[in-house]
Amino acid sequence: MGKIGLWDKRNEFLLKDVTAIELALDSALRKQLLDLLQGFGYQMTGSGAMVVATGPENRLMVTAADMGSLGIRRVTFSLQRSVAGEMRQSFGRSSLLVSPRDEAVWSF
């Protein structure tokens, strides 16, 4: 059984794996996270306002932010199967966009 008790049904769900996360962090948290990721072997590209940390199965885009806009901005998922057309669903102030490019992006 999986962590949420639905492991045997995992292949039935449309969303497969998290492939990217975009985070907005203040300078202290940003430095701490990037140092940690570099220690884990992530490859760093970019500088200034955005740094992309690429690992073996995912990437993290870390942007500079002021205290009012901290947190997760976007999560990208791979899909279990292709979809015919674009689908969009809103959840409060967030939205999930599923595209025929075999990915879904949840923006916050």
MMTF fields as JSON, N, C-alpha, C and O atoms, coordinates in Angstrom:
{
  "mmtfVersion": "1.0.0",
  "mmtfProducer": "UNKNOWN",
  "numBonds": 431,
  "numAtoms": 432,
  "numGroups": 108,
  "numChains": 1,
  "numModels": 1,
  "chainsPerModel": [1],
  "groupsPerChain": [108],
  "chainIdList": ["A"],
  "bondAtomList": [4, 2, 8, 6, 12, 10, 16, 14, 20, 18, 24, 22, 28, 26, 32, 30, 36, 34, 40, 38, 44, 42, 48, 46, 52, 50, 56, 54, 60, 58, 64, 62, 68, 66, 72, 70, 76, 74, 80, 78, 84, 82, 88, 86, 92, 90, 96, 94, 100, 98, 104, 102, 108, 106, 112, 110, 116, 114, 120, 118, 124, 122, 128, 126, 132, 130, 136, 134, 140, 138, 144, 142, 148, 146, 152, 150, 156, 154, 160, 158, 164, 162, 168, 166, 172, 170, 176, 174, 180, 178, 184, 182, 188, 186, 192, 190, 196, 194, 200, 198, 204, 202, 208, 206, 212, 210, 216, 214, 220, 218, 224, 222, 228, 226, 232, 230, 236, 234, 240, 238, 244, 242, 248, 246, 252, 250, 256, 254, 260, 258, 264, 262, 268, 266, 272, 270, 276, 274, 280, 278, 284, 282, 288, 286, 292, 290, 296, 294, 300, 298, 304, 302, 308, 306, 312, 310, 316, 314, 320, 318, 324, 322, 328, 326, 332, 330, 336, 334, 340, 338, 344, 342, 348, 346, 352, 350, 356, 354, 360, 358, 364, 362, 368, 366, 372, 370, 376, 374, 380, 378, 384, 382, 388, 386, 392, 390, 396, 394, 400, 398, 404, 402, 408, 406, 412, 410, 416, 414, 420, 418, 424, 422, 428, 426],
  "bondOrderList": [1, 1, 1, 1, 1, 1, 1, 1, 1, 1, 1, 1, 1, 1, 1, 1, 1, 1, 1, 1, 1, 1, 1, 1, 1, 1, 1, 1, 1, 1, 1, 1, 1, 1, 1, 1, 1, 1, 1, 1, 1, 1, 1, 1, 1, 1, 1, 1, 1, 1, 1, 1, 1, 1, 1, 1, 1, 1, 1, 1, 1, 1, 1, 1, 1, 1, 1, 1, 1, 1, 1, 1, 1, 1, 1, 1, 1, 1, 1, 1, 1, 1, 1, 1, 1, 1, 1, 1, 1, 1, 1, 1, 1, 1, 1, 1, 1, 1, 1, 1, 1, 1, 1, 1, 1, 1, 1],
  "groupList": [{"groupName": "MET", "atomNameList": ["N", "CA", "C", "O"], "elementList": ["N", "C", "C", "O"], "formalChargeList": [0, 0, 0, 0], "bondAtomList": [1, 0, 2, 1, 3, 2], "bondOrderList": [1, 1, 2], "singleLetterCode": "M", "chemCompType": "L-PEPTIDE LINKING"}, {"groupName": "GLY", "atomNameList": ["N", "CA", "C", "O"], "elementList": ["N", "C", "C", "O"], "formalChargeList": [0, 0, 0, 0], "bondAtomList": [1, 0, 2, 1, 3, 2], "bondOrderList": [1, 1, 2], "singleLetterCode": "G", "chemCompType": "PEPTIDE LINKING"}, {"groupName": "LYS", "atomNameList": ["N", "CA", "C", "O"], "elementList": ["N", "C", "C", "O"], "formalChargeList": [0, 0, 0, 0], "bondAtomList": [1, 0, 2, 1, 3, 2], "bondOrderList": [1, 1, 2], "singleLetterCode": "K", "chemCompType": "L-PEPTIDE LINKING"}, {"groupName": "ILE", "atomNameList": ["N", "CA", "C", "O"], "elementList": ["N", "C", "C", "O"], "formalChargeList": [0, 0, 0, 0], "bondAtomList": [1, 0, 2, 1, 3, 2], "bondOrderList": [1, 1, 2], "singleLetterCode": "I", "chemCompType": "L-PEPTIDE LINKING"}, {"groupName": "LEU", "atomNameList": ["N", "CA", "C", "O"], "elementList": ["N", "C", "C", "O"], "formalChargeList": [0, 0, 0, 0], "bondAtomList": [1, 0, 2, 1, 3, 2], "bondOrderList": [1, 1, 2], "singleLetterCode": "L", "chemCompType": "L-PEPTIDE LINKING"}, {"groupName": "TRP", "atomNameList": ["N", "CA", "C", "O"], "elementList": ["N", "C", "C", "O"], "formalChargeList": [0, 0, 0, 0], "bondAtomList": [1, 0, 2, 1, 3, 2], "bondOrderList": [1, 1, 2], "singleLetterCode": "W", "chemCompType": "L-PEPTIDE LINKING"}, {"groupName": "ASP", "atomNameList": ["N", "CA", "C", "O"], "elementList": ["N", "C", "C", "O"], "formalChargeList": [0, 0, 0, 0], "bondAtomList": [1, 0, 2, 1, 3, 2], "bondOrderList": [1, 1, 2], "singleLetterCode": "D", "chemCompType": "L-PEPTIDE LINKING"}, {"groupName": "ARG", "atomNameList": ["N", "CA", "C", "O"], "elementList": ["N", "C", "C", "O"], "formalChargeList": [0, 0, 0, 0], "bondAtomList": [1, 0, 2, 1, 3, 2], "bondOrderList": [1, 1, 2], "singleLetterCode": "R", "chemCompType": "L-PEPTIDE LINKING"}, {"groupName": "ASN", "atomNameList": ["N", "CA", "C", "O"], "elementList": ["N", "C", "C", "O"], "formalChargeList": [0, 0, 0, 0], "bondAtomList": [1, 0, 2, 1, 3, 2], "bondOrderList": [1, 1, 2], "singleLetterCode": "N", "chemCompType": "L-PEPTIDE LINKING"}, {"groupName": "GLU", "atomNameList": ["N", "CA", "C", "O"], "elementList": ["N", "C", "C", "O"], "formalChargeList": [0, 0, 0, 0], "bondAtomList": [1, 0, 2, 1, 3, 2], "bondOrderList": [1, 1, 2], "singleLetterCode": "E", "chemCompType": "L-PEPTIDE LINKING"}, {"groupName": "PHE", "atomNameList": ["N", "CA", "C", "O"], "elementList": ["N", "C", "C", "O"], "formalChargeList": [0, 0, 0, 0], "bondAtomList": [1, 0, 2, 1, 3, 2], "bondOrderList": [1, 1, 2], "singleLetterCode": "F", "chemCompType": "L-PEPTIDE LINKING"}, {"groupName": "VAL", "atomNameList": ["N", "CA", "C", "O"], "elementList": ["N", "C", "C", "O"], "formalChargeList": [0, 0, 0, 0], "bondAtomList": [1, 0, 2, 1, 3, 2], "bondOrderList": [1, 1, 2], "singleLetterCode": "V", "chemCompType": "L-PEPTIDE LINKING"}, {"groupName": "THR", "atomNameList": ["N", "CA", "C", "O"], "elementList": ["N", "C", "C", "O"], "formalChargeList": [0, 0, 0, 0], "bondAtomList": [1, 0, 2, 1, 3, 2], "bondOrderList": [1, 1, 2], "singleLetterCode": "T", "chemCompType": "L-PEPTIDE LINKING"}, {"groupName": "ALA", "atomNameList": ["N", "CA", "C", "O"], "elementList": ["N", "C", "C", "O"], "formalChargeList": [0, 0, 0, 0], "bondAtomList": [1, 0, 2, 1, 3, 2], "bondOrderList": [1, 1, 2], "singleLetterCode": "A", "chemCompType": "L-PEPTIDE LINKING"}, {"groupName": "SER", "atomNameList": ["N", "CA", "C", "O"], "elementList": ["N", "C", "C", "O"], "formalChargeList": [0, 0, 0, 0], "bondAtomList": [1, 0, 2, 1, 3, 2], "bondOrderList": [1, 1, 2], "singleLetterCode": "S", "chemCompType": "L-PEPTIDE LINKING"}, {"groupName": "GLN", "atomNameList": ["N", "CA", "C", "O"], "elementList": ["N", "C", "C", "O"], "formalChargeList": [0, 0, 0, 0], "bondAtomList": [1, 0, 2, 1, 3, 2], "bondOrderList": [1, 1, 2], "singleLetterCode": "Q", "chemCompType": "L-PEPTIDE LINKING"}, {"groupName": "TYR", "atomNameList": ["N", "CA", "C", "O"], "elementList": ["N", "C", "C", "O"], "formalChargeList": [0, 0, 0, 0], "bondAtomList": [1, 0, 2, 1, 3, 2], "bondOrderList": [1, 1, 2], "singleLetterCode": "Y", "chemCompType": "L-PEPTIDE LINKING"}, {"groupName": "PRO", "atomNameList": ["N", "CA", "C", "O"], "elementList": ["N", "C", "C", "O"], "formalChargeList": [0, 0, 0, 0], "bondAtomList": [1, 0, 2, 1, 3, 2], "bondOrderList": [1, 1, 2], "singleLetterCode": "P", "chemCompType": "L-PEPTIDE LINKING"}],
  "groupTypeList": [0, 1, 2, 3, 1, 4, 5, 6, 2, 7, 8, 9, 10, 4, 4, 2, 6, 11, 12, 13, 3, 9, 4, 13, 4, 6, 14, 13, 4, 7, 2, 15, 4, 4, 6, 4, 4, 15, 1, 10, 1, 16, 15, 0, 12, 1, 14, 1, 13, 0, 11, 11, 13, 12, 1, 17, 9, 8, 7, 4, 0, 11, 12, 13, 13, 6, 0, 1, 14, 4, 1, 3, 7, 7, 11, 12, 10, 14, 4, 15, 7, 14, 11, 13, 1, 9, 0, 7, 15, 14, 10, 1, 7, 14, 14, 4, 4, 11, 14, 17, 7, 6, 9, 13, 11, 5, 14, 10],
  "groupIdList": [1, 2, 3, 4, 5, 6, 7, 8, 9, 10, 11, 12, 13, 14, 15, 16, 17, 18, 19, 20, 21, 22, 23, 24, 25, 26, 27, 28, 29, 30, 31, 32, 33, 34, 35, 36, 37, 38, 39, 40, 41, 42, 43, 44, 45, 46, 47, 48, 49, 50, 51, 52, 53, 54, 55, 56, 57, 58, 59, 60, 61, 62, 63, 64, 65, 66, 67, 68, 69, 70, 71, 72, 73, 74, 75, 76, 77, 78, 79, 80, 81, 82, 83, 84, 85, 86, 87, 88, 89, 90, 91, 92, 93, 94, 95, 96, 97, 98, 99, 100, 101, 102, 103, 104, 105, 106, 107, 108],
  "secStructList": [7, 7, 6, 6, 1, 7, 4, 4, 4, 4, 4, 4, 1, 1, 3, 3, 3, 3, 3, 3, 3, 3, 3, 3, 3, 7, 2, 2, 2, 2, 2, 2, 2, 2, 2, 2, 2, 2, 2, 6, 6, 7, 3, 3, 3, 7, 7, 6, 6, 3, 3, 3, 3, 3, 7, 1, 1, 7, 3, 3, 3, 3, 3, 3, 7, 7, 4, 4, 4, 7, 3, 3, 3, 3, 3, 3, 3, 3, 3, 1, 1, 7, 7, 1, 1, 7, 3, 3, 3, 3, 3, 6, 6, 3, 3, 3, 3, 3, 3, 6, 6, 6, 3, 3, 3, 3, 3, 7],
  "xCoordList": [0.841, 0.0, 0.889, 1.902, 0.515, 1.27, 1.005, 0.194, 1.679, 1.581, 0.176, -0.232, -0.572, -1.935, -2.966, -4.167, -2.5, -3.409, -3.984, -4.897, -3.483, -4.025, -2.944, -3.12, -1.848, -0.738, -1.174, -0.69, -2.072, -2.522, -3.338, -3.52, -3.829, -4.612, -3.803, -4.345, -2.515, -1.696, -1.74, -1.826, -1.686, -1.672, -2.985, -3.036, -4.041, -5.329, -5.408, -6.23, -4.572, -4.615, -3.911, -2.989, -4.338, -3.732, -2.343, -1.412, -2.195, -0.902, 0.025, -0.363, 1.255, 2.211, 3.226, 3.107, 4.221, 5.298, 5.509, 5.224, 6.004, 6.418, 7.752, 8.696, 7.826, 9.066, 9.75, 10.949, 8.999, 9.599, 8.77, 7.552, 9.459, 8.808, 9.465, 10.691, 8.637, 9.164, 8.853, 7.7, 9.889, 9.767, 10.222, 11.188, 9.529, 9.948, 10.378, 9.575, 11.653, 12.204, 12.954, 13.474, 13.004, 13.838, 15.301, 15.6, 16.202, 17.612, 18.227, 19.018, 17.893, 18.484, 18.018, 18.834, 16.707, 16.179, 16.663, 16.957, 16.739, 17.188, 18.614, 18.897, 19.502, 20.889, 20.979, 21.736, 20.215, 20.229, 19.777, 20.417, 18.685, 18.174, 19.147, 19.419, 19.673, 20.594, 21.87, 22.394, 22.38, 23.556, 23.262, 24.087, 22.09, 21.681, 21.568, 22.083, 20.889, 20.722, 22.064, 22.28, 22.952, 24.272, 25.007, 25.712, 24.849, 25.442, 24.895, 25.594, 23.641, 23.03, 23.396, 22.971, 24.18, 24.624, 23.801, 24.017, 22.866, 22.096, 23.028, 23.942, 22.796, 23.571, 22.859, 21.653, 23.604, 23.035, 23.285, 24.396, 22.235, 22.372, 21.62, 20.662, 22.067, 21.441, 22.045, 22.829, 21.662, 22.099, 21.166, 20.281, 21.364, 20.498, 19.122, 18.988, 18.093, 16.716, 16.245, 15.363, 16.817, 16.386, 17.571, 18.444, 17.572, 18.552, 17.773, 16.79, 18.205, 17.572, 18.507, 19.665, 17.995, 18.739, 18.185, 17.024, 19.017, 18.569, 19.157, 20.372, 18.268, 18.672, 18.389, 18.054, 18.518, 18.343, 16.919, 16.743, 15.914, 14.53, 13.655, 12.487, 14.206, 13.39, 14.273, 15.501, 13.614, 14.346, 13.561, 12.333, 14.315, 13.72, 14.163, 15.356, 13.186, 13.481, 13.291, 12.198, 14.356, 14.32, 14.468, 15.5, 13.418, 13.411, 13.504, 13.099, 14.041, 14.11, 12.738, 12.048, 12.354, 11.032, 11.106, 11.97, 10.182, 10.078, 9.202, 8.654, 9.07, 8.35, 6.871, 6.263, 6.28, 4.861, 4.522, 3.357, 5.514, 5.199, 6.025, 6.416, 6.292, 7.091, 6.27, 5.057, 6.927, 6.274, 6.338, 7.087, 5.543, 5.492, 4.677, 3.559, 5.233, 4.52, 3.936, 2.863, 4.657, 4.234, 4.794, 5.929, 3.98, 4.416, 4.084, 2.955, 5.072, 4.872, 4.889, 5.747, 3.923, 3.779, 3.924, 3.561, 4.451, 4.334, 2.975, 2.36, 2.515, 1.206, 1.359, 2.336, 0.389, 0.352, 0.04, 0.489, -0.738, -1.167, -1.416, -1.627, -1.391, -1.637, -3.104, -3.983, -3.343, -4.712, -4.912, -3.961, -6.146, -6.433, -6.316, -5.81, -6.764, -6.744, -6.398, -6.251, -6.27, -5.929, -7.119, -8.26, -6.846, -7.876, -7.395, -6.225, -8.292, -7.94, -8.991, -10.192, -8.518, -9.413, -8.89, -7.694, -9.779, -9.393, -9.806, -10.857, -8.939, -9.187, -8.872, -7.716, -9.881, -9.625, -8.741, -9.097, -7.576, -6.651, -5.621, -4.751, -5.685, -4.742, -5.442, -6.669, -4.633, -5.219, -4.317, -3.092, -4.942, -4.255, -4.496, -5.641, -3.416, -3.489, -2.879, -1.698, -3.683, -3.219, -3.128, -4.093, -1.96, -1.754, -1.476, -1.072, -1.693, -1.395, 0.106, 0.507, 0.938, 2.392, 2.802, 3.982, 1.855, 2.111, 2.639, 3.481, 2.123, 2.456, 1.285, 0.402, 1.304, 0.309, 1.062, 2.067, 0.576, 1.207, 0.165, -0.869, 0.451, -0.422, 0.21, 1.279, -0.447, 0.066, -0.685, -1.898, 0.077, -0.49, -0.344, -0.766],
  "yCoordList": [-1.171, 0.0, 1.238, 1.276, 2.251, 3.503, 4.393, 4.068, 5.484, 6.407, 6.947, 7.19, 7.14, 7.641, 6.534, 6.799, 5.303, 4.172, 3.895, 3.077, 4.546, 4.355, 3.929, 4.117, 3.37, 3.008, 2.093, 2.233, 1.169, 0.235, 0.941, 0.375, 2.144, 2.898, 4.013, 4.768, 4.126, 5.242, 5.391, 6.518, 4.327, 4.4, 4.885, 5.213, 4.939, 5.427, 6.954, 7.54, 7.596, 9.05, 9.709, 9.132, 10.906, 11.62, 12.165, 12.025, 12.781, 13.344, 12.219, 11.331, 12.268, 11.203, 11.647, 11.285, 12.426, 12.823, 14.335, 14.98, 14.887, 16.286, 16.367, 15.653, 17.243, 17.397, 18.73, 18.868, 19.718, 21.025, 21.766, 21.609, 22.573, 23.438, 24.807, 24.917, 25.854, 27.213, 27.788, 27.81, 28.251, 28.799, 30.252, 30.611, 31.081, 32.459, 32.554, 32.345, 32.871, 32.888, 34.179, 34.813, 34.565, 35.711, 35.288, 34.104, 36.25, 35.967, 34.94, 34.11, 34.966, 34.012, 32.582, 31.662, 32.398, 31.06, 30.567, 29.385, 31.479, 31.138, 30.592, 29.545, 31.295, 30.843, 29.502, 28.626, 29.34, 28.089, 26.918, 25.866, 27.087, 26.017, 25.7, 24.53, 26.721, 26.49, 25.804, 24.938, 26.178, 25.496, 24.027, 23.16, 23.749, 22.373, 21.561, 20.446, 22.131, 21.429, 21.178, 20.114, 22.15, 21.968, 20.838, 20.056, 20.747, 19.654, 18.291, 17.284, 18.255, 17.015, 16.697, 15.671, 17.56, 17.299, 17.949, 17.655, 18.821, 19.531, 20.467, 21.053, 20.603, 21.512, 22.859, 22.924, 23.93, 25.271, 26.035, 26.03, 26.691, 27.596, 28.879, 28.872, 29.967, 31.248, 31.922, 31.337, 33.154, 33.934, 35.129, 35.326, 35.897, 37.061, 36.658, 35.968, 37.09, 36.898, 35.451, 35.071, 34.616, 33.217, 32.282, 32.494, 31.244, 30.171, 28.884, 28.628, 28.073, 26.782, 25.698, 25.613, 24.874, 23.749, 22.477, 22.127, 21.786, 20.611, 19.355, 19.225, 18.428, 17.149, 16.043, 16.311, 14.799, 13.678, 13.506, 13.01, 13.897, 13.674, 14.914, 14.869, 16.024, 17.233, 18.465, 18.384, 19.598, 20.857, 21.817, 21.776, 22.669, 23.697, 25.047, 25.3, 25.918, 27.285, 28.125, 28.178, 28.778, 29.54, 31.013, 31.442, 31.781, 33.199, 34.039, 33.612, 35.231, 36.174, 36.808, 37.109, 37.005, 37.587, 38.422, 38.221, 39.36, 40.114, 39.32, 38.282, 39.787, 39.039, 38.826, 37.908, 39.633, 39.491, 38.418, 38.043, 37.912, 36.956, 35.679, 35.119, 35.219, 34.016, 32.752, 32.752, 31.68, 30.382, 29.738, 30.167, 28.707, 27.97, 28.778, 29.2, 28.989, 29.716, 28.781, 29.038, 27.678, 26.797, 25.395, 25.236, 24.375, 22.98, 22.359, 22.468, 21.706, 21.06, 19.548, 19.006, 18.875, 17.419, 16.788, 17.394, 15.576, 14.762, 14.076, 14.012, 13.565, 12.906, 11.415, 10.975, 10.648, 9.205, 8.906, 7.904, 9.794, 9.582, 10.941, 11.935, 10.977, 12.217, 12.6, 11.756, 13.889, 14.4, 15.037, 15.523, 15.031, 15.529, 17.042, 17.556, 17.75, 19.211, 19.787, 19.066, 21.082, 21.776, 21.784, 21.984, 21.568, 21.625, 22.56, 22.52, 23.406, 24.324, 24.213, 24.175, 24.161, 24.109, 25.075, 25.089, 25.886, 26.827, 26.296, 25.675, 26.562, 26.191, 27.426, 27.652, 28.222, 29.478, 30.367, 30.705, 30.758, 31.625, 30.836, 31.441, 29.525, 28.72, 28.14, 28.056, 27.742, 27.113, 25.985, 26.059, 24.957, 23.785, 23.759, 23.719, 23.783, 23.738, 22.424, 22.166, 21.594, 20.324, 20.521, 20.929, 20.226, 20.503, 19.227, 18.218, 19.27, 18.117, 17.856, 16.901, 18.685, 18.465, 17.47, 17.377, 16.739, 15.728, 16.311, 15.712, 17.494, 18.048, 18.853, 19.284, 19.04, 19.867, 20.857, 20.508, 22.103, 23.129, 23.699, 24.211, 23.604, 24.149, 25.441, 25.419, 26.564, 27.884, 28.41, 28.243, 29.05, 29.59, 31.091, 31.722],
  "zCoordList": [0.0, 0.0, 0.0, 0.698, -0.78, -0.856, 0.343, 1.211, 0.376, 1.499, 1.696, 2.831, 0.619, 0.775, 0.596, 0.547, 0.5, 0.433, -0.942, -1.064, -1.983, -3.322, -4.319, -5.523, -3.855, -4.73, -5.872, -6.995, -5.6, -6.643, -7.731, -8.809, -7.486, -8.458, -9.122, -9.929, -8.792, -9.274, -10.794, -11.283, -11.542, -13.002, -13.596, -14.781, -12.806, -13.286, -13.26, -13.965, -12.465, -12.333, -13.506, -14.082, -13.863, -14.983, -14.638, -15.432, -13.471, -13.084, -12.654, -11.895, -13.151, -12.853, -11.806, -10.636, -12.215, -11.308, -11.353, -12.362, -10.265, -10.24, -10.974, -10.637, -11.981, -12.746, -12.48, -12.723, -11.982, -11.701, -10.665, -10.581, -9.884, -8.896, -8.989, -9.018, -9.035, -8.985, -7.611, -7.182, -6.928, -5.581, -5.57, -6.244, -4.81, -4.574, -3.117, -2.207, -2.904, -1.551, -1.285, -2.204, 0.002, 0.361, 0.245, 0.09, 0.321, 0.028, 0.97, 0.522, 2.251, 3.202, 2.921, 2.859, 2.752, 2.447, 1.089, 0.912, 0.146, -1.206, -1.167, -1.749, -0.489, -0.374, 0.329, -0.091, 1.392, 2.153, 1.286, 1.288, 0.548, -0.311, -1.44, -1.709, -2.103, -3.216, -2.749, -3.448, -1.574, -1.024, -0.753, -1.042, -0.2, 0.082, -1.216, -1.304, -2.221, -3.492, -4.179, -4.758, -4.113, -4.7, -3.984, -4.622, -2.669, -1.896, -2.297, -2.189, -2.761, -3.233, -4.672, -5.203, -5.314, -6.67, -7.773, -8.949, -7.425, -8.442, -9.211, -8.631, -10.5, -11.342, -11.372, -11.613, -11.129, -11.057, -12.36, -12.888, -12.87, -14.0, -13.667, -12.895, -14.257, -14.012, -12.806, -12.058, -12.641, -11.48, -11.359, -12.192, -10.352, -10.183, -9.7, -8.689, -10.424, -9.983, -10.038, -9.268, -10.942, -11.02, -11.195, -12.036, -10.374, -10.497, -10.713, -10.018, -11.673, -11.947, -11.427, -11.836, -10.524, -9.966, -10.603, -10.391, -11.384, -12.117, -11.496, -11.346, -11.135, -10.584, -11.568, -12.722, -11.135, -12.06, -12.59, -13.703, -11.834, -12.262, -12.192, -12.578, -11.7, -11.574, -11.544, -11.49, -11.581, -11.464, -10.574, -10.495, -9.92, -9.081, -9.613, -9.78, -9.878, -10.274, -9.023, -8.459, -8.595, -7.356, -7.71, -8.226, -7.424, -7.753, -6.491, -5.41, -6.646, -5.539, -5.356, -6.329, -4.114, -3.833, -2.571, -1.718, -2.473, -1.235, -0.27, -0.641, 0.931, 1.969, 1.646, 2.196, 0.784, 0.492, -0.516, -0.646, -1.237, -2.305, -2.214, -3.238, -1.008, -0.807, -1.02, -0.808, -1.438, -1.507, -2.87, -3.748, -3.03, -4.289, -5.289, -4.993, -6.454, -7.505, -8.547, -9.093, -8.826, -9.915, -9.682, -9.233, -9.993, -9.947, -11.298, -11.776, -11.912, -13.204, -13.013, -12.317, -13.645, -13.544, -14.924, -15.932, -14.963, -16.175, -16.1, -15.035, -17.233, -17.293, -17.549, -18.155, -17.085, -17.333, -18.795, -19.35, -19.403, -20.788, -21.431, -20.736, -22.746, -23.48, -23.405, -23.232, -23.538, -23.602, -24.973, -25.586, -25.446, -26.798, -26.895, -27.892, -25.899, -25.95, -24.601, -23.614, -24.573, -23.343, -22.386, -22.803, -21.114, -20.077, -18.979, -18.599, -18.462, -17.38, -16.283, -16.553, -15.041, -13.891, -12.844, -12.551, -12.277, -11.233, -9.873, -9.713, -8.888, -7.495, -6.667, -6.309, -6.362, -5.654, -6.496, -7.625, -5.959, -6.695, -7.49, -8.117, -7.488, -8.261, -9.487, -9.541, -10.47, -11.655, -12.136, -12.039, -12.65, -13.188, -14.685, -15.135, -15.457, -16.916, -17.378, -17.145, -18.032, -18.592, -20.096, -20.742, -20.644, -22.069, -22.848, -22.271, -24.162, -25.003, -25.13, -25.795, -24.506, -24.518, -23.434, -23.093, -22.9, -21.87, -20.556, -19.886, -20.206, -18.911, -18.371, -19.113, -17.072, -16.408, -15.541, -14.923, -15.493, -14.682, -13.736, -14.164, -12.447, -11.412, -10.919, -10.31, -11.181, -10.818, -9.601, -9.467, -8.721, -7.485, -7.438, -6.469]
}
